[in-house]
Amino acid sequence: MTIPAFDRLLDEARKAHAAHAALREFCPFPADLAPIAITPHRSGAADLMAARPGIAEPSLAGLRDDFLAAADCASWRDTYRDTDIGEDFLARFGCYCLIGEGGGWRSAQMASYVVYMPPGLYYPWHQHPAEELYLVLSGQAEFYRAGAPGALLASGDSAFHAANQPHAMRTLDQPVMAYVLWRSDLHVPPVLTGGEPANLSGLGELP
Ligand code: FE
């Protein structure tokens, strides 16, 4: 049995996939979706996201709102629980899965998530073998990739991370909510890669 808020979210994700070239070009919308049961798990970030979701352009407001509506029945992840990332990050960084482990459907072709960061949060350098696309749903953030200039991205902008390319993010005075797709190596979680914190005056390159 699936959850109505997740069914609506999946429909909206499918529509967004058809409407946004960056998503379509990353991979086709999966054709092998199989429903899986969700065990809800709350996170402090769920409350932060509800209180201040950020401004979205019209074509992405529906997906933003459906991620908000499904947040109460989602299994919020704690990927970095056993790392030294720090209590502030653990308390304020949010992520839950739509398609993939902990989400409402399984697929061998693609995983998808929402990521939320309130204002003034730094997501340190990390990497994973899956290739990744971020599409900013609402708000804005600085995005960094090793070997490339950093950039301030807002609703409708996207960022591609190659397999095992370290990347980092920073929010300033706005929150950010992003729709995240993975393809290829879906079952290896991200790991922190170290390195100096990124900022727009000392961009991108790892030391
Ligand atoms: Fe990533």
py3Dmol code that shows the C-alpha trace and the ligand (Angstrom):
import py3Dmol

protein = """\
ATOM      1  CA  MET A   1       0.000   0.000   0.000  1.00  0.00           C
ATOM      2  CA  THR A   2       1.338   3.409  -0.862  1.00  0.00           C
ATOM      3  CA  ILE A   3       0.761   6.707   0.915  1.00  0.00           C
ATOM      4  CA  PRO A   4      -1.462   9.294  -0.841  1.00  0.00           C
ATOM      5  CA  ALA A   5       0.985  12.171  -0.242  1.00  0.00           C
ATOM      6  CA  PHE A   6       3.771  10.060  -1.762  1.00  0.00           C
ATOM      7  CA  ASP A   7       1.564   9.090  -4.733  1.00  0.00           C
ATOM      8  CA  ARG A   8       0.927  12.782  -5.426  1.00  0.00           C
ATOM      9  CA  LEU A   9       4.628  13.523  -5.006  1.00  0.00           C
ATOM     10  CA  LEU A  10       5.564  10.785  -7.480  1.00  0.00           C
ATOM     11  CA  ASP A  11       3.069  12.165 -10.027  1.00  0.00           C
ATOM     12  CA  GLU A  12       4.520  15.646  -9.629  1.00  0.00           C
ATOM     13  CA  ALA A  13       8.081  14.306  -9.930  1.00  0.00           C
ATOM     14  CA  ARG A  14       7.099  12.560 -13.164  1.00  0.00           C
ATOM     15  CA  LYS A  15       5.625  15.840 -14.483  1.00  0.00           C
ATOM     16  CA  ALA A  16       8.724  17.799 -13.488  1.00  0.00           C
ATOM     17  CA  HIS A  17      10.864  15.204 -15.257  1.00  0.00           C
ATOM     18  CA  ALA A  18       8.906  15.743 -18.472  1.00  0.00           C
ATOM     19  CA  ALA A  19       9.034  19.529 -18.103  1.00  0.00           C
ATOM     20  CA  HIS A  20      12.715  20.083 -17.242  1.00  0.00           C
ATOM     21  CA  ALA A  21      15.405  19.265 -19.790  1.00  0.00           C
ATOM     22  CA  ALA A  22      18.109  18.918 -17.128  1.00  0.00           C
ATOM     23  CA  LEU A  23      16.180  16.028 -15.527  1.00  0.00           C
ATOM     24  CA  ARG A  24      15.304  14.360 -18.858  1.00  0.00           C
ATOM     25  CA  GLU A  25      18.874  14.587 -20.099  1.00  0.00           C
ATOM     26  CA  PHE A  26      20.258  13.106 -16.867  1.00  0.00           C
ATOM     27  CA  CYS A  27      18.217   9.903 -17.241  1.00  0.00           C
ATOM     28  CA  PRO A  28      14.766   8.743 -18.298  1.00  0.00           C
ATOM     29  CA  PHE A  29      12.107   8.656 -15.585  1.00  0.00           C
ATOM     30  CA  PRO A  30      12.309   5.085 -14.242  1.00  0.00           C
ATOM     31  CA  ALA A  31      10.151   2.422 -15.852  1.00  0.00           C
ATOM     32  CA  ASP A  32      10.768  -0.213 -13.181  1.00  0.00           C
ATOM     33  CA  LEU A  33       9.190   1.390 -10.081  1.00  0.00           C
ATOM     34  CA  ALA A  34       8.118  -1.089  -7.401  1.00  0.00           C
ATOM     35  CA  PRO A  35       6.396   0.206  -4.250  1.00  0.00           C
ATOM     36  CA  ILE A  36       8.100  -0.345  -0.891  1.00  0.00           C
ATOM     37  CA  ALA A  37       6.845   0.335   2.620  1.00  0.00           C
ATOM     38  CA  ILE A  38       8.051   3.494   4.353  1.00  0.00           C
ATOM     39  CA  THR A  39       8.812   3.614   8.065  1.00  0.00           C
ATOM     40  CA  PRO A  40       8.362   7.298   8.975  1.00  0.00           C
ATOM     41  CA  HIS A  41      11.327   8.860  10.743  1.00  0.00           C
ATOM     42  CA  ARG A  42      11.271  12.528  11.753  1.00  0.00           C
ATOM     43  CA  SER A  43      14.096  15.004  11.644  1.00  0.00           C
ATOM     44  CA  GLY A  44      14.458  18.522  12.984  1.00  0.00           C
ATOM     45  CA  ALA A  45      14.999  19.637   9.406  1.00  0.00           C
ATOM     46  CA  ALA A  46      11.394  18.687   8.601  1.00  0.00           C
ATOM     47  CA  ASP A  47      10.169  21.459  10.903  1.00  0.00           C
ATOM     48  CA  LEU A  48      12.699  23.929   9.513  1.00  0.00           C
ATOM     49  CA  MET A  49      11.622  23.101   5.954  1.00  0.00           C
ATOM     50  CA  ALA A  50       7.945  23.545   6.817  1.00  0.00           C
ATOM     51  CA  ALA A  51       8.614  26.916   8.456  1.00  0.00           C
ATOM     52  CA  ARG A  52      10.728  28.359   5.634  1.00  0.00           C
ATOM     53  CA  PRO A  53      10.611  26.436   2.364  1.00  0.00           C
ATOM     54  CA  GLY A  54      11.991  29.198   0.147  1.00  0.00           C
ATOM     55  CA  ILE A  55      10.777  30.855  -3.032  1.00  0.00           C
ATOM     56  CA  ALA A  56      10.266  28.645  -6.095  1.00  0.00           C
ATOM     57  CA  GLU A  57       9.724  29.567  -9.718  1.00  0.00           C
ATOM     58  CA  PRO A  58       6.201  28.604 -10.927  1.00  0.00           C
ATOM     59  CA  SER A  59       7.183  25.406 -12.753  1.00  0.00           C
ATOM     60  CA  LEU A  60       8.777  23.969  -9.593  1.00  0.00           C
ATOM     61  CA  ALA A  61       6.380  25.237  -6.903  1.00  0.00           C
ATOM     62  CA  GLY A  62       4.210  22.116  -7.236  1.00  0.00           C
ATOM     63  CA  LEU A  63       7.111  19.751  -6.600  1.00  0.00           C
ATOM     64  CA  ARG A  64       8.320  21.897  -3.691  1.00  0.00           C
ATOM     65  CA  ASP A  65       4.823  21.814  -2.163  1.00  0.00           C
ATOM     66  CA  ASP A  66       4.426  18.058  -2.650  1.00  0.00           C
ATOM     67  CA  PHE A  67       7.779  17.415  -0.932  1.00  0.00           C
ATOM     68  CA  LEU A  68       6.491  19.578   1.941  1.00  0.00           C
ATOM     69  CA  ALA A  69       3.177  17.690   2.038  1.00  0.00           C
ATOM     70  CA  ALA A  70       4.863  14.256   2.145  1.00  0.00           C
ATOM     71  CA  ALA A  71       7.417  15.274   4.776  1.00  0.00           C
ATOM     72  CA  ASP A  72       5.416  13.968   7.750  1.00  0.00           C
ATOM     73  CA  CYS A  73       5.223  10.427   6.393  1.00  0.00           C
ATOM     74  CA  ALA A  74       8.786  10.326   5.043  1.00  0.00           C
ATOM     75  CA  SER A  75      11.792   8.504   6.428  1.00  0.00           C
ATOM     76  CA  TRP A  76      14.267  11.349   6.943  1.00  0.00           C
ATOM     77  CA  ARG A  77      17.825  10.161   6.551  1.00  0.00           C
ATOM     78  CA  ASP A  78      20.702  10.420   8.991  1.00  0.00           C
ATOM     79  CA  THR A  79      23.492   9.643   6.559  1.00  0.00           C
ATOM     80  CA  TYR A  80      26.166  11.459   8.561  1.00  0.00           C
ATOM     81  CA  ARG A  81      25.134  10.334  12.073  1.00  0.00           C
ATOM     82  CA  ASP A  82      28.349   8.429  12.762  1.00  0.00           C
ATOM     83  CA  THR A  83      30.740  11.008  11.350  1.00  0.00           C
ATOM     84  CA  ASP A  84      32.440  14.061  12.861  1.00  0.00           C
ATOM     85  CA  ILE A  85      30.288  16.453  10.798  1.00  0.00           C
ATOM     86  CA  GLY A  86      28.992  18.105  13.967  1.00  0.00           C
ATOM     87  CA  GLU A  87      25.740  18.444  15.893  1.00  0.00           C
ATOM     88  CA  ASP A  88      24.623  21.638  14.158  1.00  0.00           C
ATOM     89  CA  PHE A  89      24.726  19.967  10.753  1.00  0.00           C
ATOM     90  CA  LEU A  90      22.955  16.855  12.061  1.00  0.00           C
ATOM     91  CA  ALA A  91      20.240  19.027  13.613  1.00  0.00           C
ATOM     92  CA  ARG A  92      19.588  21.220  10.581  1.00  0.00           C
ATOM     93  CA  PHE A  93      20.431  19.301   7.385  1.00  0.00           C
ATOM     94  CA  GLY A  94      17.488  17.424   5.898  1.00  0.00           C
ATOM     95  CA  CYS A  95      17.125  14.729   3.253  1.00  0.00           C
ATOM     96  CA  TYR A  96      14.495  12.145   2.448  1.00  0.00           C
ATOM     97  CA  CYS A  97      14.131   9.701  -0.373  1.00  0.00           C
ATOM     98  CA  LEU A  98      11.305   9.477  -2.910  1.00  0.00           C
ATOM     99  CA  ILE A  99      12.709   6.670  -5.102  1.00  0.00           C
ATOM    100  CA  GLY A 100      15.297   4.402  -3.520  1.00  0.00           C
ATOM    101  CA  GLU A 101      16.130   3.040  -0.083  1.00  0.00           C
ATOM    102  CA  GLY A 102      13.804   4.581   2.508  1.00  0.00           C
ATOM    103  CA  GLY A 103      11.533   6.014  -0.168  1.00  0.00           C
ATOM    104  CA  GLY A 104       8.183   4.907  -1.541  1.00  0.00           C
ATOM    105  CA  TRP A 105       9.507   3.025  -4.582  1.00  0.00           C
ATOM    106  CA  ARG A 106      12.514   0.977  -5.581  1.00  0.00           C
ATOM    107  CA  SER A 107      14.213   1.338  -8.978  1.00  0.00           C
ATOM    108  CA  ALA A 108      17.437  -0.032 -10.434  1.00  0.00           C
ATOM    109  CA  GLN A 109      17.579   2.928 -12.836  1.00  0.00           C
ATOM    110  CA  MET A 110      17.414   6.056 -10.688  1.00  0.00           C
ATOM    111  CA  ALA A 111      17.166   7.256  -7.101  1.00  0.00           C
ATOM    112  CA  SER A 112      15.641  10.592  -6.097  1.00  0.00           C
ATOM    113  CA  TYR A 113      15.668  12.676  -2.948  1.00  0.00           C
ATOM    114  CA  VAL A 114      14.827  16.061  -1.546  1.00  0.00           C
ATOM    115  CA  VAL A 115      17.586  17.954   0.240  1.00  0.00           C
ATOM    116  CA  TYR A 116      16.824  20.888   2.530  1.00  0.00           C
ATOM    117  CA  MET A 117      19.263  23.314   4.128  1.00  0.00           C
ATOM    118  CA  PRO A 118      18.125  26.298   6.228  1.00  0.00           C
ATOM    119  CA  PRO A 119      20.008  29.599   5.972  1.00  0.00           C
ATOM    120  CA  GLY A 120      23.607  29.705   7.158  1.00  0.00           C
ATOM    121  CA  LEU A 121      24.535  26.019   6.826  1.00  0.00           C
ATOM    122  CA  TYR A 122      27.626  24.486   5.209  1.00  0.00           C
ATOM    123  CA  TYR A 123      27.536  20.959   3.738  1.00  0.00           C
ATOM    124  CA  PRO A 124      31.197  19.935   3.625  1.00  0.00           C
ATOM    125  CA  TRP A 125      33.018  18.226   0.750  1.00  0.00           C
ATOM    126  CA  HIS A 126      31.657  14.738   0.107  1.00  0.00           C
ATOM    127  CA  GLN A 127      31.546  12.245  -2.742  1.00  0.00           C
ATOM    128  CA  HIS A 128      29.886   9.047  -3.939  1.00  0.00           C
ATOM    129  CA  PRO A 129      30.249   6.821  -6.986  1.00  0.00           C
ATOM    130  CA  ALA A 130      26.726   7.591  -8.244  1.00  0.00           C
ATOM    131  CA  GLU A 131      26.449  10.421 -10.745  1.00  0.00           C
ATOM    132  CA  GLU A 132      24.193  13.138  -9.412  1.00  0.00           C
ATOM    133  CA  LEU A 133      22.007  15.991 -10.578  1.00  0.00           C
ATOM    134  CA  TYR A 134      20.733  18.744  -8.280  1.00  0.00           C
ATOM    135  CA  LEU A 135      17.780  20.826  -9.459  1.00  0.00           C
ATOM    136  CA  VAL A 136      17.120  23.739  -7.113  1.00  0.00           C
ATOM    137  CA  LEU A 137      13.404  23.772  -6.265  1.00  0.00           C
ATOM    138  CA  SER A 138      13.361  26.832  -4.023  1.00  0.00           C
ATOM    139  CA  GLY A 139      15.631  29.299  -2.286  1.00  0.00           C
ATOM    140  CA  GLN A 140      19.286  29.445  -3.238  1.00  0.00           C
ATOM    141  CA  ALA A 141      22.717  28.129  -2.281  1.00  0.00           C
ATOM    142  CA  GLU A 142      26.335  28.195  -3.314  1.00  0.00           C
ATOM    143  CA  PHE A 143      27.318  24.949  -5.071  1.00  0.00           C
ATOM    144  CA  TYR A 144      30.928  23.778  -5.327  1.00  0.00           C
ATOM    145  CA  ARG A 145      32.521  20.965  -7.359  1.00  0.00           C
ATOM    146  CA  ALA A 146      36.181  20.023  -7.174  1.00  0.00           C
ATOM    147  CA  GLY A 147      37.964  21.422 -10.200  1.00  0.00           C
ATOM    148  CA  ALA A 148      35.219  23.849 -11.205  1.00  0.00           C
ATOM    149  CA  PRO A 149      34.150  27.342 -10.170  1.00  0.00           C
ATOM    150  CA  GLY A 150      31.553  27.641  -7.429  1.00  0.00           C
ATOM    151  CA  ALA A 151      28.196  29.167  -8.306  1.00  0.00           C
ATOM    152  CA  LEU A 152      25.165  30.652  -6.571  1.00  0.00           C
ATOM    153  CA  LEU A 153      22.180  28.645  -7.855  1.00  0.00           C
ATOM    154  CA  ALA A 154      18.463  29.432  -7.442  1.00  0.00           C
ATOM    155  CA  SER A 155      15.117  27.840  -8.339  1.00  0.00           C
ATOM    156  CA  GLY A 156      15.336  26.234 -11.784  1.00  0.00           C
ATOM    157  CA  ASP A 157      19.145  26.005 -11.818  1.00  0.00           C
ATOM    158  CA  SER A 158      20.893  22.633 -11.834  1.00  0.00           C
ATOM    159  CA  ALA A 159      24.317  21.191 -10.981  1.00  0.00           C
ATOM    160  CA  PHE A 160      25.856  17.907 -12.185  1.00  0.00           C
ATOM    161  CA  HIS A 161      28.327  15.935 -10.057  1.00  0.00           C
ATOM    162  CA  ALA A 162      30.359  13.231 -11.799  1.00  0.00           C
ATOM    163  CA  ALA A 163      31.117   9.882 -10.146  1.00  0.00           C
ATOM    164  CA  ASN A 164      33.327  10.462  -7.101  1.00  0.00           C
ATOM    165  CA  GLN A 165      33.706  14.185  -7.840  1.00  0.00           C
ATOM    166  CA  PRO A 166      33.863  15.927  -4.448  1.00  0.00           C
ATOM    167  CA  HIS A 167      31.176  18.577  -3.962  1.00  0.00           C
ATOM    168  CA  ALA A 168      29.984  20.929  -1.222  1.00  0.00           C
ATOM    169  CA  MET A 169      27.175  23.442  -0.624  1.00  0.00           C
ATOM    170  CA  ARG A 170      26.610  26.554   1.439  1.00  0.00           C
ATOM    171  CA  THR A 171      23.458  28.519   2.210  1.00  0.00           C
ATOM    172  CA  LEU A 172      23.679  32.222   3.003  1.00  0.00           C
ATOM    173  CA  ASP A 173      20.593  34.241   4.043  1.00  0.00           C
ATOM    174  CA  GLN A 174      18.154  32.004   2.122  1.00  0.00           C
ATOM    175  CA  PRO A 175      17.258  28.333   2.620  1.00  0.00           C
ATOM    176  CA  VAL A 176      17.545  25.871  -0.255  1.00  0.00           C
ATOM    177  CA  MET A 177      15.359  22.956  -1.217  1.00  0.00           C
ATOM    178  CA  ALA A 178      16.681  20.789  -4.036  1.00  0.00           C
ATOM    179  CA  TYR A 179      15.469  17.765  -5.986  1.00  0.00           C
ATOM    180  CA  VAL A 180      18.352  15.324  -6.332  1.00  0.00           C
ATOM    181  CA  LEU A 181      18.690  12.456  -8.825  1.00  0.00           C
ATOM    182  CA  TRP A 182      21.242   9.631  -8.756  1.00  0.00           C
ATOM    183  CA  ARG A 183      22.079   7.218 -11.535  1.00  0.00           C
ATOM    184  CA  SER A 184      24.474   4.285 -11.918  1.00  0.00           C
ATOM    185  CA  ASP A 185      25.956   3.219  -8.565  1.00  0.00           C
ATOM    186  CA  LEU A 186      22.862   3.697  -6.391  1.00  0.00           C
ATOM    187  CA  HIS A 187      23.809   1.686  -3.300  1.00  0.00           C
ATOM    188  CA  VAL A 188      27.010   3.318  -2.059  1.00  0.00           C
ATOM    189  CA  PRO A 189      26.281   6.147   0.399  1.00  0.00           C
ATOM    190  CA  PRO A 190      28.180   9.446   0.339  1.00  0.00           C
ATOM    191  CA  VAL A 191      31.360   9.847   2.370  1.00  0.00           C
ATOM    192  CA  LEU A 192      32.976  13.034   3.633  1.00  0.00           C
ATOM    193  CA  THR A 193      36.183  13.759   1.755  1.00  0.00           C
ATOM    194  CA  GLY A 194      37.799  16.444   3.929  1.00  0.00           C
ATOM    195  CA  GLY A 195      39.449  19.558   2.593  1.00  0.00           C
ATOM    196  CA  GLU A 196      39.147  23.216   3.456  1.00  0.00           C
ATOM    197  CA  PRO A 197      35.617  24.677   3.574  1.00  0.00           C
ATOM    198  CA  ALA A 198      34.552  26.069   0.227  1.00  0.00           C
ATOM    199  CA  ASN A 199      33.539  29.675  -0.255  1.00  0.00           C
ATOM    200  CA  LEU A 200      33.000  31.885  -3.253  1.00  0.00           C
ATOM    201  CA  SER A 201      36.273  33.692  -2.803  1.00  0.00           C
ATOM    202  CA  GLY A 202      38.321  30.486  -2.705  1.00  0.00           C
ATOM    203  CA  LEU A 203      36.469  28.331  -5.115  1.00  0.00           C
ATOM    204  CA  GLY A 204      36.062  24.763  -5.967  1.00  0.00           C
ATOM    205  CA  GLU A 205      39.542  23.272  -5.920  1.00  0.00           C
ATOM    206  CA  LEU A 206      40.435  20.814  -3.199  1.00  0.00           C
ATOM    207  CA  PRO A 207      43.757  21.506  -1.465  1.00  0.00           C
TER     208      PRO A 207
END
"""
ligand_1 = """\
1
FE
Fe 26.036 14.332 -3.643
"""
view = py3Dmol.view(width=600, height=400)
view.addModel(protein, "pdb")
view.setStyle({"model": 0}, {"cartoon": {"style": "trace"}})
view.addModel(ligand_1, "xyz")
view.setStyle({"model": 1}, {"stick": {}})
view.zoomTo()
view.show()
